[in-house]
Amino acid sequence: MRSNGAKRTLLAGDVVFGTMIDEVRTPAISQILAAAGLDFMFGAMEHGAHDLAAAADLIR
């Protein structure tokens, strides 16, 4: 199982940085945010542009 880097950092008492993805639908956004140094992201599906297919693309 892969370790959760953000969780490990939080348990060590350090800060993590992330963002919410609301309107961007390109699967590359996950890689772009990781390359920028973000520790996590989450997608808004309730009122945003994402459906289950778009969420699956972001997770991939």
MOJO-V330485 format. One record per backbone hydrogen bond with DSSP energy under -0.5 kcal/mol. CO is the residue of the C=O (numbers start at 1). NH is the residue of the N-H. E is the energy in kcal/mol with one decimal. If there is no record, write none. Layout:
CO_NH_E / CO_NH_E
This chain:
3_5_-0.9 / 4_8_-2.4 / 5_9_-2.3 / 6_10_-2.3 / 7_11_-2.6 / 8_12_-1.3 / 9_14_-2.2 / 10_13_-1.7 / 17_39_-3.5 / 17_40_-1.2 / 19_42_-1.6 / 20_22_-0.6 / 21_44_-2.1 / 22_49_-1.4 / 26_29_-1.7 / 27_30_-1.0 / 27_31_-0.5 / 28_32_-2.4 / 29_33_-2.6 / 30_34_-2.0 / 31_35_-2.4 / 32_36_-1.5 / 33_38_-2.2 / 34_37_-1.2 / 40_19_-1.0 / 42_21_-3.1 / 43_45_-0.6 / 44_50_-0.7 / 51_55_-2.4 / 52_56_-2.3 / 53_57_-1.8 / 54_58_-2.1 / 55_59_-2.2 / 56_60_-2.0
